[in-house]
Amino acid sequence: MNLEQKIKDRSVKVGIIGLGYVGLPLAVEYAAKGFQVIGIDTDETKVAKINRGENYISDVKDEIFQNQVKESRLSATTDYGVIKDLDIIFICVPTPFSPTKDPDISFILHATEGIAKNLRHGHLVILKSTTFPETTEKVVLPILEKTGLKVGKDFYLAFSPERIDPGREDFTTANTPVVVGGVTKECTRIAQLAIQQVITHVHPVSSPKVAEMEKLLENIFRSVNIALVNELARFCDRMGGIDLWEVIEAASTKPFGFMPFYPGPGIGGHCILVDPYYMSWKAREYDFHTNFIELAAETNEDMPFYVLGMTRRVLSDHGVAFKDAKILILGVAFKKNIDDIRNSPALKVMELILQRGGRHVKYNDPYVPKLKLKDREFVSVNLTKEELENSDVVVITTDHSAYDYDFIVKHAKAIVDTRNATKNVKNRGTKVLRLGGGQRF
């Protein structure tokens, strides 16, 4: 039976390499649709948890996940050898950058080499990890074709970027449209058919590099616009008397030609922070410099330093030496109502406080019970009246909905609000210094 027929009658076996925020939700979607799914990951802890039916991704519903494991439709392993018995293999591994902002595709390379050792006639390989244009055709493909098998003839290869927004319930893996581009037209057609089994709308494009560039465009678009409002927030603070949050609300009344973006302490997660540097690195190969894109990324990465300056100002105004100050950080996830701390700007703020001589730093986050920063371990403190009153300044870096901001403002001595979380609190007075609030900073 050929691959197309096996996809249609759902007898194909699906492999997911990388069982994180992208891979595990995708694995559960396929299993819930009746496919046999095996996850592959080098993390033995993740593999063991999956096989025990222990869910560790908040976007995946426990009941659905546990049912798939119980019904033996979903399992996990560290052994790449299982690929020989699979039909479709998704690569959903991390793609971070180095300390010098160069792409790190070592996880893609490791996954591809693991596939190549077990590649056979009829396999479909789909790369989903965000990366720079030409990765699929110039990095992944040569490794796979070293086996002697030829793409489009013996196996299929495509790129279909992930579109995961952690914490969202309106747009999930199943109903978020995705893009796919194959190395050949037949690769695109087969990959589209495979993805359509679990995702409502799949948009085909002419090549993997178009799909790779499309993914970068999505997130660079957001990076650039966030940088714009971050810069305007700092200008409003410098000028004084203009509340940028009110400005954005007013501009949002225009029904065309405007999309609201909001300032904050920086950007986090995987894609928006990383993608501009993947683009700029690739551009240098062609003697092209993405000055505009890099400037936006630099503006966003400078925001934690600005928040540090706001914190210092508040402490100075209250006559508290920075080295002696008791600083409480509220929210360390990179966005509200999730437990994901990847590249969170809150962690950078904490790191800067410690680097600049701050000695008394605590945090609270209802979604993150503990964390490790450099070589220091932190545990989320209880957000009590006493904790707030004993802190010299409270810095709101993530505006979780669970927080009672009236309670926080009432009992805190001073607050740096980087998310406009206290906007609806009456009688804020001069206790709250808001990023972009136009309070002459």
C-alpha positions in Angstrom: 0.0 0.0 0.0 1.4 3.4 -0.9 1.9 6.3 1.5 -1.1 8.3 0.2 -3.5 5.5 0.7 -2.1 4.8 4.2 -2.6 8.4 5.1 -6.2 8.4 3.9 -7.1 5.2 5.8 -5.1 6.4 8.8 -2.9 3.3 8.9 0.3 5.4 8.8 2.5 5.5 11.9 3.5 9.0 12.8 6.8 10.0 14.6 7.4 13.3 16.3 11.0 14.2 17.1 11.1 16.8 19.9 8.3 16.6 22.5 8.1 20.2 23.7 5.6 23.0 23.2 5.2 22.2 19.5 5.8 18.4 19.3 3.7 17.1 22.1 0.5 19.0 21.1 1.0 17.8 17.5 1.5 14.2 18.7 -1.7 14.3 20.8 -3.7 15.7 17.8 -2.6 12.8 15.6 -3.3 10.3 18.3 -6.7 11.7 19.0 -7.5 11.3 15.3 -6.8 7.6 15.5 -3.2 7.5 14.2 -0.5 5.5 15.9 2.1 8.1 17.2 5.5 7.6 18.7 7.4 10.5 20.1 11.2 10.7 20.1 13.2 12.8 22.5 16.7 12.7 24.0 15.2 13.8 27.3 14.6 10.6 29.2 12.4 12.5 31.8 10.0 13.6 29.1 9.8 10.2 27.6 9.1 8.6 31.0 6.4 11.1 31.8 4.6 10.5 28.5 4.7 6.7 28.9 3.3 7.1 32.5 0.5 9.4 31.2 1.9 12.5 32.9 1.2 15.6 30.9 3.7 18.5 31.2 2.4 20.9 28.5 -0.4 23.2 29.7 -1.9 23.7 26.3 -2.5 19.9 26.1 -5.7 18.8 27.9 -4.9 16.1 30.5 -7.9 14.0 29.7 -7.3 13.8 26.0 -3.5 13.2 26.5 -4.1 10.4 29.1 -6.7 8.7 26.9 -4.2 8.5 24.0 -1.6 6.9 26.2 -4.1 4.6 27.8 -5.4 3.4 24.4 -1.8 2.8 23.3 -2.0 5.4 20.4 0.7 7.6 22.0 4.0 6.5 23.4 7.6 7.9 23.5 11.1 6.6 23.2 14.7 7.8 23.0 15.5 5.3 20.3 15.7 6.6 16.8 15.6 3.0 15.6 11.8 3.1 15.7 11.8 5.4 12.6 12.2 2.3 10.4 8.7 1.3 11.3 7.2 4.8 10.9 5.8 6.5 7.8 5.7 10.2 8.6 8.4 11.9 10.7 8.0 15.5 12.0 11.0 17.4 13.3 9.9 19.7 16.1 13.2 20.4 17.9 14.4 23.7 19.4 16.4 26.2 17.3 18.0 28.7 19.7 20.8 31.1 19.0 24.3 31.2 20.4 25.6 33.9 22.9 26.8 35.8 19.8 23.3 35.6 18.2 24.3 33.0 15.6 21.8 30.3 14.7 22.2 27.0 16.5 20.7 24.3 14.4 22.5 21.5 16.2 19.2 19.9 17.2 18.0 19.8 13.6 21.3 18.2 12.6 21.0 15.6 15.3 17.4 14.8 14.4 18.2 14.6 10.7 21.1 12.3 11.2 19.0 10.1 13.4 16.4 9.9 10.6 19.0 9.3 7.9 20.3 6.2 9.7 16.8 4.7 9.5 15.5 6.3 6.3 13.7 4.0 3.9 11.6 4.1 0.7 8.3 5.9 1.2 9.2 8.0 4.3 7.7 11.5 4.6 9.9 14.0 6.6 8.5 17.3 7.6 10.6 19.9 9.3 8.6 22.3 11.6 11.4 23.9 13.6 11.8 27.6 12.9 14.9 28.3 10.9 16.6 30.3 8.2 15.7 30.0 4.5 17.3 27.1 2.7 17.8 24.9 5.8 15.5 22.2 4.4 17.1 22.0 1.0 20.8 22.8 1.8 21.1 21.3 5.3 18.5 18.6 5.8 18.2 17.2 2.3 21.9 16.5 1.7 22.1 14.5 4.9 19.1 12.4 3.9 20.3 11.9 0.3 23.7 10.6 1.5 21.8 7.4 2.1 21.5 7.0 -1.7 17.7 7.6 -1.6 16.4 10.4 -3.7 13.9 13.1 -2.7 10.6 13.0 -4.6 11.3 9.5 -5.8 12.2 7.4 -2.8 11.2 9.7 0.1 9.4 13.0 0.6 10.7 16.2 2.3 8.9 19.4 3.2 8.9 22.3 5.6 5.8 23.4 7.5 6.5 26.0 10.2 4.9 25.7 13.6 2.3 28.3 14.7 2.0 27.8 18.4 0.9 30.7 20.7 1.1 29.3 24.2 -1.9 29.9 26.4 -4.4 30.6 23.6 -7.7 28.6 23.6 -9.2 30.2 20.5 -6.4 29.2 18.2 -5.0 25.7 18.9 -2.9 23.2 16.9 -6.0 21.9 15.2 -7.6 25.1 14.0 -4.6 27.4 13.3 -3.9 27.4 9.5 -0.4 26.4 8.5 1.8 26.7 5.5 3.7 23.9 3.8 6.4 23.8 1.1 7.9 20.6 -0.3 11.2 20.1 -2.2 9.1 18.8 -5.1 5.5 19.3 -6.1 4.8 15.7 -5.0 6.5 16.3 -1.7 4.2 19.3 -1.2 1.1 17.4 -2.1 1.8 14.4 0.1 2.9 16.7 3.0 -0.3 18.8 2.7 -2.4 15.6 2.7 -0.7 14.3 5.8 -1.1 17.6 7.7 -4.7 18.0 6.7 -5.6 14.9 8.7 -5.3 17.0 11.9 -5.2 20.7 10.8 -8.2 22.4 9.3 -6.5 24.6 6.7 -3.1 24.0 5.0 -1.8 26.5 2.6 0.8 25.1 0.1 3.6 27.3 -1.2 6.1 26.7 -4.0 9.2 25.6 -2.0 10.5 25.0 1.5 12.5 28.3 1.4 9.3 30.3 0.8 7.7 28.6 3.9 10.9 29.2 5.9 10.9 32.9 4.9 7.2 33.2 5.6 7.7 32.0 9.2 10.4 34.6 9.8 8.2 37.3 8.3 5.4 36.5 10.7 7.6 37.0 13.8 9.8 39.8 12.5 6.6 41.7 11.7 5.7 41.5 15.4 9.2 42.3 16.5 9.4 45.4 14.5 6.0 46.7 15.7 6.7 45.9 19.3 10.0 47.8 19.0 8.1 50.8 17.6 5.8 51.0 20.6 8.7 50.3 23.0 10.6 53.2 21.6 7.5 55.4 21.7 6.9 54.4 25.4 10.4 55.6 26.3 9.8 58.9 24.4 6.5 59.5 26.2 8.3 58.9 29.5 11.0 61.3 28.5 8.6 64.0 27.3 6.0 63.6 30.0 2.3 64.2 30.0 1.5 61.6 27.3 0.2 58.2 28.2 1.1 55.9 25.4 -1.5 53.3 26.5 -4.2 55.9 26.0 -2.6 56.8 22.6 -2.8 53.2 21.4 -6.3 52.8 22.6 -7.3 55.9 20.7 -5.5 54.8 17.5 -7.2 51.4 17.8 -10.6 53.1 17.0 -9.4 53.4 13.4 -11.1 50.5 11.6 -8.4 50.1 8.9 -4.7 50.6 8.5 -3.8 50.1 12.2 -3.1 47.1 14.4 -2.4 47.6 18.1 0.9 46.5 19.6 1.9 47.2 23.2 5.1 48.0 25.0 6.6 45.8 27.7 9.8 44.8 29.5 11.1 43.0 26.5 10.1 40.1 24.4 10.3 36.4 25.2 9.4 33.0 24.0 11.2 31.3 21.2 10.3 32.9 17.9 9.9 36.7 18.2 13.2 37.1 20.0 15.2 34.6 17.9 13.9 35.0 14.4 15.3 38.4 13.6 18.8 37.1 14.2 18.2 34.0 12.1 17.3 36.4 9.3 20.2 38.8 9.7 22.7 35.9 9.9 21.4 34.4 6.7 21.4 37.8 5.0 25.1 38.3 5.6 25.8 35.2 3.4 24.5 37.3 0.5 26.3 40.5 1.6 23.0 42.0 2.7 22.5 43.8 6.0 19.0 43.8 7.6 19.6 47.0 9.5 16.0 47.8 10.1 15.3 44.3 11.5 18.4 44.3 13.6 17.6 47.7 15.1 14.1 46.5 16.1 15.6 43.5 17.8 18.2 45.6 19.6 15.4 48.0 20.8 13.4 45.2 22.3 16.5 43.6 23.9 17.3 46.9 25.6 14.0 47.1 27.4 15.0 45.0 30.5 17.8 47.6 31.0 15.2 50.3 30.8 13.1 48.5 33.4 16.2 48.3 35.6 16.5 52.1 35.3 12.9 52.6 36.2 13.4 50.4 39.3 16.5 52.3 40.4 14.6 55.6 40.0 11.7 54.4 42.2 14.1 53.2 44.9 16.1 56.4 44.8 12.9 58.5 45.1 12.1 56.5 48.2 15.6 56.9 49.7 16.5 53.2 49.4 20.0 52.1 48.3 19.8 49.7 45.4 22.1 47.2 47.1 19.9 47.1 50.2 16.5 47.1 48.4 14.0 44.3 48.7 12.7 43.8 45.2 9.7 41.6 44.3 9.2 40.6 40.7 5.6 39.7 39.8 5.3 37.3 36.9 8.3 35.5 35.3 6.6 33.7 32.4 7.2 35.4 29.0 3.5 36.2 28.6 0.4 36.2 30.8 -1.4 33.1 32.0 1.2 30.5 30.9 4.1 28.7 32.5 6.6 29.2 29.7 9.8 31.1 30.8 11.8 30.7 27.6 13.8 33.9 27.0 11.4 35.7 29.4 12.4 39.4 29.9 11.5 39.0 33.6 14.5 36.7 34.0 16.7 39.2 32.3 15.5 41.9 34.6 16.3 39.6 37.6 19.7 38.9 36.2 20.5 42.5 35.7 19.4 43.4 39.2 21.8 40.7 40.6 24.6 41.8 38.2 24.3 45.4 39.3 24.6 44.7 43.0 21.0 43.9 44.0 21.1 41.3 46.8 17.5 40.8 47.8 15.4 39.6 44.9 12.3 37.5 45.1 9.6 36.6 42.7 6.0 35.4 42.6 4.3 33.6 39.7 1.3 31.3 40.1 2.4 29.3 37.0 6.1 29.0 37.8 6.7 27.5 41.3 10.5 27.5 40.9 13.3 28.5 38.6 17.0 28.5 38.2 18.8 31.7 37.2 22.5 31.2 36.4 23.6 29.1 39.4 21.0 30.4 41.8 17.7 28.7 42.6 14.5 30.7 43.3 11.1 29.6 44.7 8.0 31.6 44.1 7.0 33.3 47.3 3.4 33.7 48.5 1.9 37.0 47.4 0.7 38.1 50.9 0.0 41.5 52.4 3.2 41.1 54.5 5.3 40.2 51.4 4.1 43.3 49.6 4.5 45.6 52.5 8.1 44.3 53.2 9.2 44.9 49.6 10.7 48.2 48.8 9.5 48.0 45.2 7.3 45.6 43.3 8.1 45.2 39.6 5.2 43.8 37.4 6.8 42.1 34.5 4.0 39.7 33.5 0.4 40.7 33.9 -1.3 37.4 34.9 -5.0 37.6 35.2 -4.9 35.8 38.5 -3.3 38.8 40.2 -5.5 41.1 42.3 -4.0 44.4 41.3 -6.2 46.4 43.7 -4.7 44.3 46.5 -1.2 44.7 45.1 -1.4 48.5 44.8 -3.0 48.8 48.2 -0.2 47.1 50.1 2.9 47.7 48.0 5.1 50.7 48.9 6.0 51.4 45.3 5.4 49.7 41.9 7.0 49.6 38.5 4.3 48.5 36.1 5.7 47.4 32.7 2.4 46.0 31.4 -0.2 48.6 32.3 -1.6 46.0 34.6 -2.8 48.6 37.1 -4.8 50.6 34.6 -8.1 49.9 36.3 -6.9 50.4 39.8 -8.4 53.6 41.3 -6.3 55.9 43.4 -2.9 54.7 42.1 -1.5 58.1 43.0 2.2 58.4 42.6 2.8 54.9 44.0 2.9 53.3 40.5 5.4 54.2 37.8 4.1 52.8 34.5 6.2 52.1 31.4 4.9 54.5 28.8 2.7 56.3 31.3 4.3 59.7 30.5 5.5 60.2 34.1 8.7 62.0 33.0 11.3 59.2 33.4 
